[in-house]
Amino acid sequence: MSQFDVVILGGGSGGYACALRSAQLGLSVALIEVDKLGGTCLHRGCIPTKALLHAGEVADNTRHASDFGVNAEFISIDMLAVNAYKDGVVSKLHKGLQGLVKSRNVTYIEGHGKLVGKNIVEVNGVQYTGKNVVLATGSYPKTLPGLTIDGKQIITSEQAIKMEHVPASVIVLGGGVIGCEFASVWKSFGSEVTIIEGLPHLVALEDESSSKQLERAYRKRGINFELGVRFASATTSQNGVNVTLEDGKVFTAEVLLVAVGRGPVSANLGYEEQGLTMDRGYLIVDNKCRTNVPGIWAVGDLIPTLQLAHVGFAEGILVAEEIAGLNPRAINYDGVPRVTYSEPEVASVGLTTAQAKERGHDVVELNYDLAGNGKAQILKTAGSVKLVAAKNGPVLGIHMVGARVGELLAEAQLIFNWEAEASDVAALIHAHPTLSEAVGEAHLALAGKPLHAHG
Ligand SMILES: Cc1cc2nc3c(=O)[nH]c(=O)nc-3n(C[C@H](O)[C@H](O)[C@H](O)COP(=O)(O)OP(=O)(O)OC[C@H]3O[C@@H](n4cnc5c(N)ncnc54)[C@H](O)[C@@H]3O)c2cc1C
């Protein structure tokens, strides 16, 4: 039996971040992974999808090159070459991560692990004991009752990132972040795309104004969507997939992407047997990611917090530091930056207007239209920066739509997390001409001294 300070089950964003930080703090660490180090984000999520989106951006730029006076002709997408580019990025990062884990003296164990005691994980018949056990087994793509994933015509993101041709037409079931990102990729690649979303808006967790702007942009791009209507059934034939909605409408496409959310990987791993409190498969933890069983922690998509890689990183680091006795501050989940990396991007941090009102704030709002921003005009992008603030108080939320606005979150999250007021930000100088000026201009306007703003 091998003994460690920390035994971590799952080598995705949450698990490996916990391993690296624990080792940095002088703890002995075992990291157990059944598949590939890096998990969903590196191999099936963030990185491959963003590579596909970038290839889509290059395709769109080529199509629209003449708008900028550049002679170029878009011919077609070579999916094998796109995949080679995407896989090259993933493979380089994978190698880098493997080197990092090795260099920090983390004991890396390949195999399927199961919790067989309160502080014991068994892999291939060998038991690993940890003074602390961190569960980080992540999530899987869900489907709906009666909707069977066949991996060919009815697929999830797992197959979508590996497709070897551009489908002529796609129905995307679910207009959340993952659904909208794939819709954007496929439209850029030349597919006919229809999104079906049961809620009244695309990216429904975002501020309503951001959703509406994304919908406007998608309409302009020719991405079709049906909102506020639920899926009823799907049938497949040689001609494709027929999807029927509850209102009786029928849509047909070559492929149906099911993007209806992700559920925790927690079945048959010994979690119930060890008495861990669970809810719908998620492990329930306190604000330091402690489960109800002393010495067992859980992080990442396995717990009901935002399913984002950087949340997994933050929770993994939090647990490592708590175990090492550093007493780190609990995570403020409102302050987590969120991005939908479509064309256009949707980025936000903090509260939506509706949330701020629900929490009893006397809310003021400010919309800065990117039409007034020089760099946005150069890029020919449309969108806005919206501020939600407490009257005579701090900025409570920043919501942005437009090309590349995800990069503006670096500043937006500092503004929110440091509880800045509009006048604090108005005093800062933003480089001209950059998109970041739109963040500065929005705060100038909210502080009562608009510069490049009409009205
Ligand atoms: C298509 C897509 C796009 C995404 N894009 C983004 C994005 O742009 N930005 C962002 O922040 N997030 C994004 N995400 C979400 C992000 O990938 C996840 O939030 C993140 O990977 C969660 O990390 P995790 O460590 O909790 O789980 P995972 O990354 O899923 O890792 C869990 C690991 O545990 C392993 N494991 C499971 N069970 C066992 C076992 N019994 N024994 C051994 N090993 C086991 C698995 O093999 C896996 O490697 C995306 C997700 C998807 C699907």
The ligand as an SDF file (V2000), in Angstrom:
LIG
                    3D

 53 58  0  0  0  0  0  0  0  0999 V2000
  -17.1830   21.2250  -25.6510 C   0  0  0  0  0  0  0  0  0  0  0  0
  -16.7300   21.8590  -24.3630 C   0  0  0  0  0  0  0  0  0  0  0  0
  -16.1510   23.1270  -24.3920 C   0  0  0  0  0  0  0  0  0  0  0  0
  -15.7230   23.7050  -23.2110 C   0  0  0  0  0  0  0  0  0  0  0  0
  -15.1550   24.9490  -23.2770 N   0  0  0  0  0  0  0  0  0  0  0  0
  -14.7370   25.5370  -22.1440 C   0  0  0  0  0  0  0  0  0  0  0  0
  -14.0770   26.7880  -22.1990 C   0  0  0  0  0  0  0  0  0  0  0  0
  -13.8730   27.3590  -23.2610 O   0  0  0  0  0  0  0  0  0  0  0  0
  -13.6650   27.3390  -21.0450 N   0  0  0  0  0  0  0  0  0  0  0  0
  -13.8810   26.7290  -19.8330 C   0  0  0  0  0  0  0  0  0  0  0  0
  -13.4930   27.2830  -18.8170 O   0  0  0  0  0  0  0  0  0  0  0  0
  -14.4870   25.5260  -19.7470 N   0  0  0  0  0  0  0  0  0  0  0  0
  -14.9120   24.9160  -20.8740 C   0  0  0  0  0  0  0  0  0  0  0  0
  -15.4860   23.6820  -20.7990 N   0  0  0  0  0  0  0  0  0  0  0  0
  -15.6910   23.0610  -19.4670 C   0  0  0  0  0  0  0  0  0  0  0  0
  -14.4220   22.4260  -18.9390 C   0  0  0  0  0  0  0  0  0  0  0  0
  -13.9140   21.5300  -19.8880 O   0  0  0  0  0  0  0  0  0  0  0  0
  -14.7230   21.7110  -17.6330 C   0  0  0  0  0  0  0  0  0  0  0  0
  -15.3410   22.6120  -16.7400 O   0  0  0  0  0  0  0  0  0  0  0  0
  -13.4660   21.1590  -16.9700 C   0  0  0  0  0  0  0  0  0  0  0  0
  -12.8230   20.2580  -17.8290 O   0  0  0  0  0  0  0  0  0  0  0  0
  -13.8180   20.4670  -15.6490 C   0  0  0  0  0  0  0  0  0  0  0  0
  -12.6660   19.9580  -15.0750 O   0  0  0  0  0  0  0  0  0  0  0  0
  -12.7460   18.7210  -14.0790 P   0  0  0  0  0  0  0  0  0  0  0  0
  -11.3440   18.4960  -13.6230 O   0  0  0  0  0  0  0  0  0  0  0  0
  -13.7870   18.9100  -13.0850 O   0  0  0  0  0  0  0  0  0  0  0  0
  -13.2410   17.4890  -14.9780 O   0  0  0  0  0  0  0  0  0  0  0  0
  -12.6400   16.8190  -16.2660 P   0  0  0  0  0  0  0  0  0  0  0  0
  -11.8440   17.7640  -17.0600 O   0  0  0  0  0  0  0  0  0  0  0  0
  -13.7860   16.1360  -16.9160 O   0  0  0  0  0  0  0  0  0  0  0  0
  -11.6170   15.7480  -15.6970 O   0  0  0  0  0  0  0  0  0  0  0  0
  -12.0160   14.6420  -15.0010 C   0  0  0  0  0  0  0  0  0  0  0  0
  -10.9940   13.5480  -15.2370 C   0  0  0  0  0  0  0  0  0  0  0  0
  -11.2380   12.4790  -14.3590 O   0  0  0  0  0  0  0  0  0  0  0  0
  -10.9810   11.2640  -15.0450 C   0  0  0  0  0  0  0  0  0  0  0  0
  -11.7080   10.2120  -14.3650 N   0  0  0  0  0  0  0  0  0  0  0  0
  -13.0490   10.1110  -14.2280 C   0  0  0  0  0  0  0  0  0  0  0  0
  -13.3370    9.0040  -13.5010 N   0  0  0  0  0  0  0  0  0  0  0  0
  -12.1680    8.4160  -13.2000 C   0  0  0  0  0  0  0  0  0  0  0  0
  -11.8210    7.2640  -12.4630 C   0  0  0  0  0  0  0  0  0  0  0  0
  -12.7420    6.4900  -11.8990 N   0  0  0  0  0  0  0  0  0  0  0  0
  -10.5190    6.9510  -12.3390 N   0  0  0  0  0  0  0  0  0  0  0  0
   -9.5640    7.7240  -12.9080 C   0  0  0  0  0  0  0  0  0  0  0  0
   -9.8430    8.8320  -13.5930 N   0  0  0  0  0  0  0  0  0  0  0  0
  -11.1270    9.1790  -13.7310 C   0  0  0  0  0  0  0  0  0  0  0  0
  -11.4590   11.5280  -16.4570 C   0  0  0  0  0  0  0  0  0  0  0  0
  -10.8430   10.6510  -17.3900 O   0  0  0  0  0  0  0  0  0  0  0  0
  -11.0450   12.9790  -16.6530 C   0  0  0  0  0  0  0  0  0  0  0  0
   -9.7930   13.0950  -17.2710 O   0  0  0  0  0  0  0  0  0  0  0  0
  -15.8910   23.0330  -21.9640 C   0  0  0  0  0  0  0  0  0  0  0  0
  -16.4510   21.7580  -21.9380 C   0  0  0  0  0  0  0  0  0  0  0  0
  -16.8660   21.1640  -23.1230 C   0  0  0  0  0  0  0  0  0  0  0  0
  -17.4440   19.7940  -23.0760 C   0  0  0  0  0  0  0  0  0  0  0  0
  1  2  1  0
  2  3  1  0
  2 52  2  0
  3  4  2  0
  4  5  1  0
  4 50  1  0
  5  6  2  0
  6  7  1  0
  6 13  1  0
  7  8  2  0
  7  9  1  0
  9 10  1  0
 10 11  2  0
 10 12  1  0
 12 13  2  0
 13 14  1  0
 14 15  1  0
 14 50  1  0
 15 16  1  0
 16 17  1  0
 16 18  1  0
 18 19  1  0
 18 20  1  0
 20 21  1  0
 20 22  1  0
 22 23  1  0
 23 24  1  0
 24 25  2  0
 24 26  1  0
 24 27  1  0
 27 28  1  0
 28 29  2  0
 28 30  1  0
 28 31  1  0
 31 32  1  0
 32 33  1  0
 33 34  1  0
 33 48  1  0
 34 35  1  0
 35 36  1  0
 35 46  1  0
 36 37  1  0
 36 45  1  0
 37 38  2  0
 38 39  1  0
 39 40  1  0
 39 45  2  0
 40 41  1  0
 40 42  2  0
 42 43  1  0
 43 44  2  0
 44 45  1  0
 46 47  1  0
 46 48  1  0
 48 49  1  0
 50 51  2  0
 51 52  1  0
 52 53  1  0
M  END
$$$$
